[in-house]
């Protein structure tokens, strides 16, 4: 995108010369064509004919330019209406940049260059690209100007991601609606039924765990960790995912009323036996995948691609489980869990764990680094945020049942998270999970 040169007028304001607008050339040329055509009918004058020809050519070229811009803009925004909205936002951002640059940098200059700007409406966000000018390095100031430009119906939008391109020629900003509550609130059991491998975390946020394996949920007591797990468990039960529980709080022991009790570990010995069983399952599945690779003559196949039933280990309050183990037990537990998170993805074995702290005292960095999705609930110190995400996200004062999340490949910076609400329509009861389990078993 091209930058624009603004010139100071006699009143001291910076304006963009009208002759730079193709639309103005188009309208002016069309009017001249009509006038020349009228004069040609009155008098056979070669000069008027020449003016008519030139005006026609200019009108055609400028018209084609506008049509191309309209088509390209409509395609990028997937809607002509959104394209016109993108033009309005582009104009607002340009004014904000012009005012900032005028007041702070080039107050006495007769000419100001404003960088090229592109706004594109994406599925659940708005992407703003600022094409970098020489000497333009203040990313934080650009963020302020862009955020300030989103007013009225877009006032709830704010920058959630920002990055400089690898070639250093532009800045990309992603804005999302951060003011709207995105809590996933299922109204009926049908809203909890999900396809295998897919997990809905909140409105407009669904992940395929085969592509983004393993998940960690951190937060102090009462922050909503168990509710997040319950929502994920409900979805998994609906599609016959093989769930294995390491139950540090005995929250899930009641599932034994309808779910195989051998799949629910409530003490150290049971947890180790469960992980040993998973380790053997991984080895068996590796052979299945290897055989399928030979059969299909295709490298890189995964359990997802050959239709293996997903296995998900749900670990609640992993910290309390680890804390109660002897050194030998802890070493074996960590070794087995490491095998799951490092080798499980290719054979459709995954882990979803919850604990109060992302500290290495609970799980070592070698395990934590394998979680593609990380959720930190409630207010947390800067140190805790850095342990969870590698950076501090917020100064605190996070509302109850909210937090921040990070998903590899989907986010660049942690973004606001809303704990699912199963309580509003009374879907947190045991009957809901029993019925979802029955629905899932019918899909065997």
C-alpha atoms as one frame of an Amber mdcrd trajectory, in Angstrom:
protein
   0.000   0.000   0.000   1.229   3.470  -0.892   1.900   6.198   1.639   0.236
   9.602   1.280   1.806  13.037   1.202  -0.202  15.716   2.989   0.542  19.380
   2.301  -0.011  22.326   4.612  -2.621  24.776   3.279  -2.916  28.493   3.893
  -4.875  27.891   7.104  -2.093  25.696   8.510  -3.975  22.403   8.080  -2.511
  19.378   6.370  -4.669  18.175   3.490  -4.421  15.478   0.860  -4.545  17.113
  -2.609  -7.745  16.337  -4.492  -5.846  15.512  -7.674  -4.573  12.331  -6.002
  -8.054  10.774  -5.889  -8.812   8.515  -8.926 -12.531   8.927  -8.242 -12.227
  12.688  -8.745 -10.507  12.123 -12.079 -13.257   9.706 -13.087 -16.122  12.064
 -12.219 -14.406  15.087 -13.778 -13.545  13.196 -16.969 -17.093  11.879 -17.340
 -18.502  15.389 -16.982 -16.015  16.714 -19.554 -16.943  13.862 -21.910 -20.630
  14.796 -21.729 -19.840  18.458 -22.273 -17.470  17.745 -25.167 -19.990  15.384
 -26.765 -22.602  18.135 -26.603 -20.218  20.696 -28.159 -19.204  18.287 -30.935
 -22.836  18.107 -32.009 -22.899  21.885 -32.249 -19.545  22.361 -33.961 -17.100
  20.079 -35.743 -13.989  21.195 -33.858 -10.839  19.028 -33.753  -9.708  20.428
 -30.408 -13.011  19.501 -28.774 -12.761  16.032 -30.318  -9.274  15.662 -28.842
 -10.510  16.800 -25.417 -13.339  14.290 -25.671 -10.903  11.474 -26.512  -8.508
  12.342 -23.691 -11.364  12.632 -21.178 -12.762   9.298 -22.304  -9.384   7.608
 -21.832  -8.881   9.194 -18.393 -12.422   8.264 -17.323 -11.894   4.679 -18.494
  -8.564   4.255 -16.705  -9.694   5.867 -13.452 -12.972   3.927 -13.593 -11.124
   0.637 -14.058  -8.877   1.508 -11.098 -11.916   2.107  -8.876 -13.608  -1.097
 -10.051 -10.466  -3.134  -9.350 -10.174  -1.579  -5.887 -13.837  -2.409  -5.222
 -13.467  -6.026  -6.362 -10.211  -6.616  -4.447 -11.577  -4.951  -1.310 -14.816
  -6.938  -1.480 -12.940 -10.230  -1.917 -10.553  -9.506   0.985 -13.383  -8.525
   3.310 -15.789 -11.160   1.921 -18.449  -8.466   1.656 -18.875  -5.155  -0.165
 -20.560  -3.731   2.923 -17.578  -4.706   5.100 -15.230  -3.224   2.505 -16.904
   0.179   2.827 -16.711  -0.121   6.611 -13.022  -0.944   6.241 -12.571   2.257
   4.197 -14.189   4.287   6.991 -11.862   2.744   9.574  -8.876   3.335   7.314
  -9.808   7.007   7.122 -10.147   7.231  10.921  -6.750   5.608  11.494  -5.130
   7.864   8.913  -6.521  10.965  10.654  -5.229   9.720  14.004  -1.754   9.118
  12.568  -1.791  12.479  10.812  -2.706  14.324  14.000  -0.069  12.503  16.038
   2.644  13.029  13.458   1.655  16.679  12.998   1.724  17.497  16.697   4.733
  15.460  17.707   7.098  15.204  14.781   6.648  17.522  11.834   4.845  20.557
  13.130   6.682  23.034  10.915   7.084  20.851   7.839   5.150  21.868   4.676
   4.693  18.190   3.784   3.896  15.156   5.959   4.075  11.558   4.760   1.463
   9.256   6.286   2.107   5.499   5.967  -0.027   3.209   3.860  -2.878   1.593
   5.797  -4.938  -1.493   5.055  -7.959  -2.654   7.065  -9.471  -6.083   6.479
 -12.449  -7.656   8.237 -11.664 -11.278   9.090 -13.983 -13.910  10.533 -13.845
 -12.881  14.187 -11.425  -9.984  14.100 -10.220  -6.930  12.200  -6.688  -6.823
  10.843  -4.926  -3.483  10.447  -1.668  -3.296   8.510   0.545  -0.208   8.733
   3.254  -0.082   6.071   6.407   1.107   7.727   8.092   4.411   6.849  11.783
   5.162   7.525  12.289   6.033  11.179   8.904   4.628  12.255   9.666   2.302
  15.174   7.293   3.258  17.999   4.946   0.267  18.014   3.284   1.284  21.288
   2.371   4.710  19.900   0.853   3.105  16.821  -1.222   0.879  19.105  -2.570
   3.929  20.926  -3.507   5.666  17.683  -5.229   2.612  16.235  -7.168   1.827
  19.412  -8.273   5.465  19.601  -9.558   5.265  16.021 -12.067   2.518  16.791
 -15.077   4.415  18.090 -18.856   4.130  18.058 -19.969   0.637  17.058 -16.306
  -0.462  17.095 -15.485   0.946  20.522 -15.330  -2.555  22.031 -12.555  -3.536
  19.648  -8.969  -3.346  20.863  -5.606  -4.655  19.728  -4.964  -8.179  20.973
  -2.010  -9.072  18.738   0.716  -6.953  17.164   3.810  -7.966  15.276   6.369
  -6.561  12.880   6.720  -8.539   9.643   9.842 -10.621   9.146  11.069  -8.340
   6.367  10.542  -5.269   8.556   8.304  -3.469   6.047   5.030  -3.419   7.959
   3.273  -3.754  11.288   0.272  -6.084  11.613  -2.340  -5.504  14.302  -5.263
  -7.793  15.130  -8.235  -6.230  16.891 -10.976  -8.233  18.556 -14.164  -7.476
  20.393 -12.790  -7.517  23.942 -15.784  -5.793  25.471 -18.340  -8.493  24.706
 -18.773 -11.477  26.995 -17.805 -14.604  25.037 -18.798 -17.126  27.665 -19.893
 -20.477  26.229 -23.370 -20.995  27.730 -24.969 -24.230  26.474 -28.751 -24.133
  26.705 -29.412 -27.818  26.119 -27.460 -31.065  26.021 -27.355 -30.747  22.240
 -25.144 -27.662  22.618 -22.546 -29.843  24.339 -22.438 -32.504  21.623 -19.174
 -32.147  19.745 -17.281 -33.929  16.981 -14.337 -36.118  18.050 -11.116 -34.164
  18.595 -12.903 -30.788  18.656 -13.294 -28.786  21.877 -15.219 -25.572  22.337
 -13.625 -23.303  24.939 -15.723 -20.175  24.512 -17.773 -18.458  21.830 -15.688
 -18.101  18.666 -12.924 -20.300  20.090 -12.863 -23.961  19.103  -9.731 -26.083
  18.798  -8.866 -29.387  17.171  -6.786 -31.105  19.824  -5.054 -33.282  17.217
  -3.635 -30.128  15.635  -3.136 -28.312  18.950  -2.343 -31.124  21.382  -2.499
 -30.943  25.168  -3.950 -28.234  27.387  -3.154 -26.708  30.763  -5.583 -24.792
  32.986  -4.151 -22.867  35.940  -5.859 -20.830  38.643  -6.428 -20.581  42.367
  -9.305 -22.357  44.112 -12.651 -20.943  43.032 -11.328 -19.476  39.763 -13.281
 -21.933  37.591 -10.724 -24.633  36.692 -13.067 -27.514  37.438 -15.889 -25.867
  35.492 -13.610 -25.590  32.446 -12.743 -29.282  32.800 -16.408 -30.226  33.231
 -17.333 -28.478  29.978 -14.540 -30.273  28.124 -15.447 -33.626  29.698 -19.086
 -33.211  28.674 -18.080 -32.565  25.071 -15.713 -35.539  25.034 -18.321 -37.898
  26.489 -20.717 -36.942  23.698 -18.410 -38.309  20.984 -17.068 -41.432  22.692
 -13.615 -40.050  23.432 -11.810 -42.442  25.781 -11.391 -40.371  28.941  -8.942
 -41.339  31.682  -9.071 -39.401  34.953  -6.316 -38.550  37.418  -8.535 -37.082
  40.090  -6.582 -35.045  42.633  -9.740 -33.649  44.250 -11.981 -36.724  43.855
 -14.341 -34.455  41.890 -14.886 -37.109  39.234 -15.278 -40.160  41.449 -19.045
 -39.773  41.189 -18.729 -40.624  37.484 -18.166 -44.230  38.589 -21.954 -44.494
  38.757 -21.977 -44.791  34.946 -18.332 -44.661  33.794 -15.776 -47.519  34.077
 -14.179 -47.173  37.508 -10.787 -48.457  36.300 -10.496 -45.303  34.213 -10.691
 -43.023  37.264  -7.531 -42.831  39.404  -7.913 -41.202  42.812  -4.608 -42.019
  44.523  -0.924 -42.268  43.694  -0.854 -45.984  42.918  -3.879 -45.770  40.645
  -2.453 -42.711  38.852   0.813 -44.517  38.114  -0.998 -47.644  36.921  -3.189
 -45.544  34.652  -0.184 -43.786  33.082   1.625 -47.108  32.682  -1.415 -48.404
  30.807  -1.372 -45.298  28.588   2.338 -45.816  27.915   1.647 -49.344  26.667
  -1.265 -48.049  24.587   1.009 -45.482  22.928   3.448 -48.241  21.932   0.642
 -50.353  20.448  -0.769 -47.388  18.573   2.634 -46.460  17.198   2.721 -49.872
  15.525  -0.803 -49.344  14.161   0.185 -45.981  12.678   3.432 -47.438  11.273
   1.495 -50.263   9.593  -0.919 -47.728   8.129   1.994 -45.670   6.779   3.267
 -48.754   4.947  -0.213 -49.618   3.716  -0.936 -46.129   2.375   2.660 -45.395
   1.405   2.343 -41.982   3.022   4.703 -40.560   5.623   3.624 -38.414   8.571
   0.228 -40.008   9.190  -1.316 -39.411  12.610  -3.968 -41.145  14.643  -6.406
 -38.394  13.689  -5.871 -39.051   9.983  -6.379 -42.811  10.257  -9.434 -42.478
  12.505  -8.126 -43.661  15.885 -10.417 -43.044  18.841  -8.942 -40.109  20.796
  -7.708 -40.823  24.313  -7.591 -37.858  26.684  -6.100 -37.891  30.174  -7.927
 -35.435  32.425  -5.705 -34.458  35.354  -7.307 -32.295  38.022  -5.150 -30.718
  40.751  -2.005 -32.363  39.439  -0.077 -30.376  42.059  -1.719 -32.219  44.957
  -1.088 -35.578  43.269   2.608 -34.813  42.733   3.028 -33.334  46.221   1.829
 -36.550  47.833   4.274 -38.779  45.986   7.602 -40.096  47.116  10.664 -39.070
  45.130  10.633 -42.382  43.264   6.908 -42.148  42.480   7.233 -38.531  41.362
  10.118 -39.388  39.044   8.113 -42.206  37.437   4.976 -40.058  37.196   6.847
 -37.224  35.471   8.589 -39.649  33.107   5.310 -41.277  32.082   3.493 -37.939
  31.653   6.424 -36.636  29.598   6.046 -39.617  27.293   2.357 -38.811  26.860
   2.868 -35.160  25.923   5.868 -35.850  23.672   4.687 -38.975  21.859   0.922
 -38.905  22.295  -0.061 -36.480  19.571   0.888 -38.736  16.653  -1.230 -41.589
  18.053  -4.172 -39.497  19.346  -3.315 -39.584  23.045  -3.604 -36.206  24.751
  -3.441 -34.599  28.185  -5.579 -31.879  29.733  -4.312 -30.925  33.172  -5.389
 -28.418  35.786  -3.497 -27.147  38.811  -3.294 -24.038  40.935   0.143 -22.970
  39.719   2.214 -23.264  36.518   5.331 -23.587  38.679   8.077 -26.024  37.715
   7.617 -27.490  41.180   4.367 -28.998  39.866   5.346 -29.918  36.313   8.785
 -29.387  34.743   9.313 -27.081  31.796   9.738 -30.070  29.484   6.072 -30.940
  30.041   4.671 -27.408  30.212   6.278 -26.500  26.886   4.231 -29.221  25.163
   0.860 -27.648  26.017  -0.488 -25.990  22.869  -3.322 -24.334  24.820  -2.649
 -22.559  28.104  -5.336 -20.944  30.252  -4.657 -18.858  33.359  -7.746 -17.963
  35.394  -8.210 -15.111  37.849  -5.728 -12.467  38.934  -2.110 -13.573  39.127
   1.226 -11.970  39.838   3.564 -11.028  37.030   5.823 -13.957  37.913   2.946
 -16.436  37.644   1.864 -14.923  34.324   5.392 -15.240  32.987   5.525 -18.888
  34.072   2.248 -19.529  32.252   2.736 -17.485  29.078   6.320 -16.263  29.078
   5.090 -12.688  29.595   2.969 -10.610  31.961  -0.504 -10.054  30.534  -2.402
  -7.850  32.962  -1.708  -5.796  36.091  -4.429  -7.753  37.896  -8.064  -7.198
  38.855  -9.288  -9.962  36.553 -12.994 -10.573  37.071 -14.220 -13.813  38.582
 -14.553 -16.681  36.101 -12.345 -14.894  33.604  -8.706 -15.086  32.726  -6.391
 -15.236  29.719  -5.523 -17.911  27.196  -2.798 -18.601  24.672  -3.010 -21.056
  21.771   0.048 -21.889  19.690  -0.386 -20.662  16.141  -3.699 -18.917  16.877
  -2.566 -16.149  19.199   0.540 -14.032  19.437  -0.310 -12.527  22.807  -2.520
 -13.941  25.608  -6.170 -13.029  25.139  -9.173 -12.776  27.431 -10.829 -16.027
  28.427 -14.314 -16.632  29.833 -15.076 -19.740  31.893 -17.961 -21.775  30.373
 -21.261 -21.555  32.243 -22.991 -24.898  32.673 -25.047 -23.662  35.618 -27.348
 -21.151  33.934 -29.439 -23.869  32.305 -28.766 -26.537  34.945 -26.406 -28.666
  32.840 -23.796 -29.275  35.548 -25.725 -32.172  37.092 -24.817 -35.864  36.907
 -27.747 -36.685  34.634 -26.265 -34.442  31.918 -22.969 -36.351  31.917 -24.699
 -39.747  32.047 -26.858 -38.885  29.031 -23.876 -37.534  27.088 -21.975 -40.737
  27.854 -24.896 -42.776  26.498 -24.972 -40.601  23.366 -21.267 -41.181  22.881
 -21.529 -44.958  23.339 -24.113 -45.101  20.558 -21.404 -43.820  18.184 -19.091
 -46.812  18.730
